[in-house]
Amino acid sequence: MKLSASMEQETLYLVIEDEGVGIPPGDLPRIKQAFFTGENGRRFGEATGMGLYLVDQVTQELGIEMNVTSQVGKGTKITLTFPDPKEYRE
């Protein structure tokens, strides 16, 4: 896994990347739904379908944008966008 962060003007970007199996394109629109495990969950049988759902719930509550891109066989990249990082320092 690779973590990186960058700042552009007043916006902080936190990027989390892996080199895992990747998420099939047909599954991407549903990954934020509770209990959705998709093709990989059925194939590997270890998924609960709650991880990205919970991350999405927390980011929405905090006003953080989450963007997910993925390529099968290459991995997944999640970008968290903090519009005003000073708000999260308290």
N, C-alpha and C positions, 0 to 999 in steps of 0.2 A: 504494500500500500504506500502511496505517496501523498503527502500533505503539502500544500503550498498556500501562501497568502500574498495578496498584492493590494495596494491602495492606489486608487485613481480618483483624484480630487477628494471628495467627501464620501466616497464609496469604498468599502472593504469587500474583497472577494476572498473567500476561503474555498479552496479546491481540494477535493478528496478523490483520488484515482486508485483503481485497482487493475490488476491484470488477470482478472478471473474469467469465468465462462461468458460473461456478457449477458445482456437481457435482449431477447428477441424483439424486433421492432413491433410486432403485433401486441406484445405485452406492455410496452412502455406507457401507453395511455392509461393503463389501469394500475400501475405500481403503487399509487398513493391510496388505493382503496383497501379498507380493512379486510384482512384474511385472504387477499388475492396472492396466490403463490405462483401462478403462471406456469409456463412450460418447464422452467428450471425446478420449480418446487415439486412438480409431479415427477420429474426425472430423478432428482436427488433425494426427495422425501424428507428433508430436514427443515424446510421453510415453514414459518407460521403465518406469513403474510402480514405481520404487524410492524416490522422494522421501519420501512419507509412510510407507512401510514402514520406511525407515531412521530417520526421526524417531521412529516408534513404538518401535523397538528401543532407541534411546538413552534415551527417556523412561522406558520400563519399567525399564531397568537402573539409572537414577538415582532411581526412585521418584516421578517426575513424572507427573501425570495429563494426558492430551491429550484434549480434547473438540473435535469438528469439527461445525460446522453450515454449511449452504450453501443458497442459493436460486439456481436457474437464472436467468441473466440479471441477477442482482444481486451475486453474489460469495460468498466463503467466509470464515468466521471460525473461527480456531483459538485455543482457550484452553488455555494451559499452566498447571497449578496446582502450585505448589511448596508442599508442606505445611509445611515448616520451612525457610525461606530461609537461616537461619544455617548449615545443613549444607553449603550450596553455596559458601560464601565462601572455603574453603581452596584 
